[in-house]
């Protein structure tokens, strides 16, 4: 008896003194399997999964016959996903032949295997829209008639109220401690499991995964899926994780020792890029103001003595192109940082992926917000240069592009203040609505800068003033208005935008 008590005491000291440990009920760990290109690698990975105690896998591609045979022989429960990601209403209401062929081919193959536990209809769809759910109903009916045992979808939010399938897998993005705190202690009946989806900064750490298991421990019967890419990366950097995983999936109580790691952030952190650009732009404005008498004398004259300022410019009293060029560049930088802030706040990681999936040309430097910054910067510079050239060639009395550039960019001084407000709100963690209050006026002013310059130069048209205004402001309004009407009435574009915004 005394020896038993001594062994128990020693074991307790070891567990509490050296490692941070936790005991939970046995959990089911599933793998979202990124199947290797070769059959031998696939067979090897399946055997490794089985050794680790993993009993459930999700596939998105059809395995070769040998791989299917290995899956069946090892007794895996398979979640077979059709691989349709970010569908909109049009995806199912007006499917193309390639999509229909893909659905028919995969569904037929899935039905033929007894290891299939459920079939995934789509990932991250527009389930909050009634017309989307209506378009989905015929597919669900056909799958049920064909004998699919169970249907599921993958979602980044609780969709129990609008769910058409039998259950959903809840993809929970973990970027901070507050994301873990938001996990409900009791799962909904329609929640068939969790997907552990850490941010890039947390993906190499074990502590977030341990806390994720703890946060979902109230529902131990719900499987927890991790990506195979994350699993192999963790096994490489933390070799002892294989024993931990086998303990989690194989024992009633498990031990989860942790290495020394940085604490999980309490809140999501915003990018510092907008703040850095804000400081650089205002620093360059201060240097320009202090070092250029020409700029210093005229910076307020546009607003306080507007007619006098325009007369000076038209009669070429200001000849240097440097102030206008510098202001054009500064405005493009600051406006791009402002749009970057809105994009980062308005769209989650999944929302951004949805936009990049439908508009791959946006990924100029990869599927991230930096691509949006670069595209915005290029667009602002391009639109500004086109506007300046347009105003110049439409006015017969103008002799220098500098005249047009100066009149065009001077109203954009107001945008410096508006963008500063928006970026400051972004840095302070403001919600979407206050952020848009600073951004929308900046966008409007940038749009009307062309028209303001057109009216200023229209005063100096000797004959045909109405024609000049039509060729400039009139055509500009038609172009901008036509673009806005097309964007707001083109269903596919609006469906994509609504889907991306709702992927929180």
N, C-alpha and C positions, 0 to 999 in steps of 0.2 A: 504493500500500500504506500509506504513512504517513498519507494523508488518511482512509483507512478506519479505521485504528487511532485517529486523533484523534476522528473522529465517534463511535466506540464509547465512548471514554473520556468524552466530553462527555455522551453519553446516560446513561451509568452514574452520573455525578455528579448529573445532574438528577433521576434516579429515586430515588437514595438520600438526597440532600441536602434536598429540599423536601418530599416526601411519604413516608408509610409505604406501602410497596408489597409486593405478593405475587404470585408466579407459580404458576399451577396449570394443570392440564389443562383443556381446554374442558369446560364444564358445560351441562347442559340445564336451563333455568329454566322452570317451569310456573306458570300462574296459576290460582288458585281464584277464578273469575270471579263477582263479584256483578253480575249482568246489569242494566244500566240499564232504566228503565221505557219509554224510547222507542227505536224502531228506529234512528233516525239516530244517537243516542248510542252504541248498541251497535256499529253499523258503524264509527263513528269510533274507538272503543276497540280493536276488533279490528285495524284498520289500524295503530294505535299499537303494539299488542303485536308485530305483525309487524316493524315498524321497529326495535323494541328487540331483536329476535332471539329472541323467545319463540316456541316452536314447539308447546307443549302447553298446553291449558286444561282445567280441570275445571268442569263446569256442574252445577247442581242443579235448574234449571228448563228447561222446553222453550223453545228460542228460536223466534221467528217465522220463517216461511219465508225471508224475505230475509236474516235473520241466519244461518240454516243455510247458505244459498247462499254467503254471504261466508266462513263458516268453511271450507266445502269448497274454495272457489276459492283461498283463501290457504294451503291445505295444512296446517291445524292437526291435530294428533293430539288427540282428545277423550277425556277421562275423564268418562263420563256417570254422575252420582251420582243415585240414587233419592231422596235428600234425607231419609232416615229417620235421625234423630239420637237417641241414647240409648235404643235399644230394649231392652226386657227380654224375658224368656221369653214373657210373655203377649202381647207385641206380635206375635209370629209364630205362637204356638200358638192364640191366640184373636183373630185380626185382625178389626177392624170392616170394614164394607162400604166406608167411605171410603178406608181404607188399601189394601184390595185393588184398588179402582178406580184409585187413584193409581199403584200398582205396575204394573198392567196397561197403563194409558195411557202411562206413561213408557217402560216396557220395549218396548212395540210401536213407539213413535216412535224409540227409540234403535236398535233393530235395523235400521230402514230406512235408516240412514245409514252409508256406508262409512268415514267419518272416525272413527267410534267405535272406539277402541282397547281400552277396557275399561269395564265397568259397575260402579259402586259400590253394594254391597248396603246398607250402613249406615255410620254414623259412631259410634264409641265404644260398642259393644255389650257385653253381658255375656258375652263369649266364654270367660271362665274357668269358666262354669257348664255342666255337661254337658247339662242339660235345655234350655238355650238353643241349643246346637249341634244338638241332636236336632230341635228345632222348626224350625231353619233348613234342614235337609237337603232337604225337599220343594221348597222354593223354588229351591235351587241346581240340583236335578235338572231342574225345569221350564225354568230359564233356559238350561241347557246344551242341552236338547232343542230349544229355540227358536233356537239358533244364536248365542247371545252369545259373542263371541270369548274374553273373559277376564273374570273376576270379581274384585273387590277390595273391601277394607274399609278404613276409616280408624281407626287406633288410637293411643292415647297411650303404649302400651307394646309390648314385643316379644311378639307372640302367635303366633310360629311353631309352638309346640307344640300349640296348640289351633285353628289356622287351618283353616276349612272352604273358604275362597275360594282363588283362585290366588295372590294376593299381598296384602300390606297396605301402605298408605302410613303412614309413621311420623310422627305429629304430635309434635314435640319442643318442649316449652314451655321458653323461655329466660327465666329471671329472674335468673340469676347465672352466674358463671364455672364453678361446679361443675356446672351443667346442661350446659355445653359439654364439660366433661371426661368426662361420663358417656356421651357418644356413642361407640359402639363403632367402632374403626378399620376393621373389616371387617364389612360388612352380611351378614345372613342371606340365604339364597337366596330366602326368601319376602318379604323386604323389597323392595318395588318402587319405593321413593322416600321422600323426606323432605318434611315440611311445616315450614317455618320459622314458629314461633309465639312471637314475643317478648312479654314483659310490657308493660303500658302504659307503664311507666317507660323501657323500652328501645326502644319501637317507633319513636321518632323518630331513633334513632342508626344510623349505618352500621357502626360497629365490631363490634357483635354479629353482623350479617349476614356481614361479612367473616370473622370467626372461625368462624361456623357453616359457611361454605363450606370453610374450612381443616380443620375437625374432620371433615367428611364427604368430604374430598378422596381418601381411600383407596378410595372407591366412585364415581368420576367418571361411571360409566355410569348411576347412579341419579339421576333428575330431582329437583330441589329446587323445591317449590311454595311460592309466597308468595301472600298474599291481594291481590286487586286494590285493595282499600281501602288496604292498607299501601303498595303500589307507588305509587299516585297521591299519597299523602301524602308519601312520600320524594322523589318527583320534584318536588313543589312546594317542599319545604324544601331540597333539594339538587339543583338543576337539572343539575349535572354527572353525576348518577347514570345518566342515559340513555346517555352514552358508555361509562361503566364497564360497564353491563349488556350493551351491544352487544359490548364487548370480551370479557366473560365467555362469552357464548354464541357468539361468532363466530371467535375466535382460539385457537390452541393454547396460547398464553401470554397472560395478561391482566394489566393494571395496575389496582390498586385503591387509589388515593390516598384518604386519610381527612382530614376536617376535624378541628380540635381539639375533642375530646369528653371527657366525664367517663369515667373508667375503669369498666369493668363491675364491679359488686359481686362480691366473692369468694363470698359466701353470700347466701341469701335473707334478706331483712329482715322481721321481724315488725312488725305494726302497733303503734303506741305508745298506741292508745286504751285498752287495759286498764290499762297502767301509769299513765296520766294519771288515770283514774277511781279506781284504787287509792289514789293519793296524795290525791286530792280527798276521798274517803270517809274515809280515816284522819285527814286534817286536820280534817274536820268533826266526827269522833268526839272528837278531842282538844279542840276548842273547846267541844263540848257537855259533855264531862266536866268541863272546868275552869270553865265558866260556869253549870252547873246543879247546885246542891247536891242537888236531888231525884234527879237521875240518878246523881250521884256516890255517894250513899248506898245506892242500890238496885241498882247495876249488878252487884255481886258477891253480893248477898244472895239472889238467885234460886238460885244454885248452892250457896252455903254454908249458908243457912238457908231452905231452900225452903218448908217448911210455914209458917214465920213470914211469909215474903214473900207467899204466896198468901192467908193470912188478912188481911193488911194490904190487899191489893188488893180482896178480896171485900167487906170492910167499908168500902171507899172511902176509905182513908187516903191513897191517891195519886189526886188528882183531875185533874191537868193532862194533857191529851191530847198535848201537844207532844212529850215523849220517845218515846211510841209511834209517832206520825206520822213523826217524824224517823228513827227506827230502821227503820220500814217502807220509807221512801224510800231510805235508805242501803243496806239489804239488797237492794232491787230493783236498784239501780245496780251494786253489786258482783257480785251473782249473774249479772246480764246480761253484765257484762264477762268473767266466768268462762266462761259459755257461748259468748260470742264467741271467746274464746281456743281453746276445744275445737273449735269449728266451723272456725276458720281453720286449725288444725293437722290436723284429721281429714280434711278434704275439700280436694282440690286445686281449682284454678280450674275445671277441667272438671267435677269432682264437684259443685261448687256450682252450676254451670250446669245440670247434670242435675236436681238437686233443684228449682231454680227453674223448670225446664221443666215438671216434673210438678206442682209446687205453685206456680203463678204468684201466688197470693194472698200469698206470702211477700215478694214484691218491693215492699214498701211504700215504699221509697226507692230502688228500683233493684235490679238483680241483683248484690248485693254483701253482704259480711258485716255491714254497718251495718244492713241490714234485719233480720237475725237478732237483733242487739242490741236494736233497738227493739221487735220482737215479743216477745222474752223479757222486756223491762222491762214492757211492757203486760200480759203474761200473769201475771207475778209479782204486780203490783199488783192485777190483777183477781181472781186466785185468793185472795190475802190478804184482800181486802175481802169476798169471798163467804164465806170461812171465818169471818171475824169476825162478820158478820151472822148466819150460820148458827148459830154458837155462842150468840149473844145471844138470838135468838128461841126457841131450844130450852130455855132456862133461865128459869124463871118468877121466880126470886129476883134476877136481875141487873137493874140499873136504868140503868147507864151503859155505852155502847159502849167507853169508855176502859178499863173494867175488863177486858173481853175482849181489846181490842187489846194491852194491856200484857202479859197472860199469854201471848198468842199469839206476840208478836214477841220476847220475852226469850230463849227458847231459841236464836233465830237469831243470837245473839252468836257462837256456835260457828262458824256459817257464815262470819263475817268472817275467822276464822283459816283455815278450809279454802279459801275462795276466794283468800285472800292467797297461800297455798302454791301453788295451781294457777296463778295469774297470774304468780307469780315464776318457776315452772318454765317457763311459756310464754315469758317474756322472756329466759330463759337458754338457750332453744333446746332444751329437753328433748323427748324423743320422745313419742309418743302415750300409751304405757302409763303412765309417771310422771304425765303430765298428768291422766289419768283417775282416778288414785289420789286426787287432790285434789278432783276434780269430782263423782265418784259419791257419796261421803259427804255432800257439800253438797246434792245433789239428794235424797238419802234423808232428811236432816234436815228439809229444806223440806217434804217429803211428810208426815212424821210430826209436825210442829209442831202441826197441827190436833188430832191424837189426844192429844198431851201436854196441850194446853189442855183438851180434853174430860175427861180423867181428873182434872185438877186441879179443874175446876168440878163434876165429879160428886160430889166429897166433900161438897158443900153442898146437894145435892138432898135435900129432907126426905122425899119419898115418890116412888116410881117411878124409882129410880136406874138400874135395868136398862133401863127404857124410854128414859131420857135418853141412856144410852150407845149404845143401838141407833140412836136417831135421829141421833146425831152420829158416833161412831167406827164403828159398824156400817155405816151407809149410806156413809160415806166410804170404808171399806175395800172395800165392794162396787163403788163407782164407780171407784176407782183400779184395783182388781184387774181389773174388767171392761175398762177401757181398755187395760191392759197385755196382757191376753189377746187382745184384738182386734188390737192392734198386732203382736204376735208371731205370730199365726196368719193374718193377712190377707196372702196370698202377694204380691199386687201391691205392697203397701207395703214388705215385706221385700226383694223383688226390686229395687225402686228404691233402697233404702238400700244393699244390697250392691253394686249397680252404681256408685253415687256414691262409696262408700268405695274401690272398686278402680280408679277413674279417677285414677291417680297419674301 
